[in-house]
Amino acid sequence: MDTLETPTQSTRRWKGRSVIALGLVLVLAAAAGIAWAAGVGPAMLGHGFCRPGLGRDFVEFRIHKALTKVNASDAQEQQIAAIVDSLFAKHQAMAAVHQQMHQQLLAALTGPTVDRAAIEAVRAGAITLIDQGSKDLAKSVGDIADVLTPAQRQQLAALAKEHMQQ
């Protein structure tokens, strides 16, 4: 007849379940954070664009608008469009690598034990991809600037400064 739990037993069981639930939430949050940093899966929504290609459309629209404001020629706009196309192609080529990293991370987190070395390898790989993407972007910005005249670059700088102050 002594099957009723004492308040101490009930409290310990509740605390144990809470700790387990909290641990699972933290693991999922960490996995989502790493995935977001690597630019994988649903985390792509963090970029603010839900439909594939919408980000590119927006970039092309903004570039066209800026080039119109500095009276860029059609030839300049075509050269810049080619640079932007190349940059987007490089970014798109990384999609397979992102998917592979996602799979590696899931495998590291869902095995019998957490594979911390694999998690670190995914993190390091993500940093390498981010670094390469940053280098590609910097090169493209420089290439675009080379297409424009010094006066056009100064106009763009003034527009950017004005935009930042709004």
N, C-alpha and C positions, 0 to 999 in steps of 0.2 A: 503494500500500500504506500510505500514511500517512493512513488514514481514521480511525484512533483519535484520540479527543479527548485533549488534554492535561488534567491536573487543573485548570489555570487556566481553560480554556474551559468545562469541565463546571461548575465552581464559578460562573462568571459566568452561565451559562444558568440554573442553579438559583436564584441570587439574583434574577435578572430575573423569573423566574416567581413567586417568593415575593413580590416587591414588587408585582406585578400582582395576585396573589391577595389580599394584604393590603389593597391599595387598594380592590378590589371589596368586601371585607368591611366596610371603613370606610364606603364609600358606602351599602351596604345598612343598616348600623347607624344611620347618620345619617338615612336615609329612614325607618326604623322609628321612630326617636326623634321625628322631626317628626310622623309619623302618630300616634304615641301621644299626643303633646302636643295634637294636634288632635282626638283621640278618634275616629280612623277605623279601620275594618276590624278585623282580628283583634286589633289593639291594645286593643279594647274588653275583651278578656279581662283586661287589666291592672286593671280595676275590680273583679275578683273575682267577676263574675257571668257565667256562660256562656250561660244561656238568656235570651232577651229577656223582660223583664217580671219576672224574678227580683229584680232590684235594687229595683224598685218595690214588689214584694210585701214585701221585707225592710223597706223604709222605712215602709210602712204598718203592718206588724206592730209595729215599734219605737215608732212614734208612738202607736199604740193602747195599747201596754203602758205608755208613759210617762203618757199621759192618764188611764189607769185608776188609776195610782199617785197622781195628784194630784186624784182625784175630779172629773174634768171631766164636765160634763153632756153629754147626747146632742146638744144644740144646739151646744155648743162643738165637740164632735168632728166634727159635720157641717160646721161653718164651716171648721175646719182641714182637713178632707178636701177641701173645694172649693179651698182655697189650694194644697194639695199637687197636686191634679189640674191646676190651672192651670200650676204650675211644671213638671210632667212634660210637659204639652202643649207648652210653649215649648221644652223640651229636645228633644223628639221632632221638632219642626219644624226643628231644626238638622241633622238627619240628611242631608238633601239637600245642604246646604252642605258638610258633612264629606266626602261622596262627591265633590263637585266639587273640593274642595281636594286630595283624594287623587289625582284624575286630573291636576290641574295639576302636582302634585309629581312624579308619574311621568313626565309629558311633559317636565318640566324636567331630569330625571335621565337620560332614555333617548334624548335627541336626539343628533345628531352631536357637539355640544358641550354642556357642562353650562350651563344657563341660570341663572346665579346671581341675576339680577334676579327671575326667576320664583320661585325658591326663597325669596328674601327676601319677595316678595309673599305667598306662602303662609304664611310664618312670621308676618308682620304680621297677616294675616287670622286666623290661629289665635289670636294674642294678643287681637285684637278680640273674637272669639267667647268666649274665656275670660273676658275682662273683662265682657262683657254677661251671661254666665251667672252670674258672681260677683255682679253687681248684682241680677239677678233673684233669686238665692238670698238675698241680704241683705234685699231687700224682703219676700220671703216669710217669712223668720224674724221680721222686725218685725211683719208682718201677723198671724202666728200668735201672737206675744207679746201683741198688742192684744186678741186673743180671750180670753186667759186673765186671771184676776185677779192682782193683785200677790202674793197669798199662793201661788197656784198657780205663778207664775213663780219665787218663792223656793224652793218645794219642788223644782221641776225643776232649779234651779241646784244645790241641795244633792245631788240624785240624780246630776247630772252630775259634781260634784266627787267624790262617793263612787266613781262608776264609774271616773274617771280615776286614782284612787289604788289601784285593784285591780290 
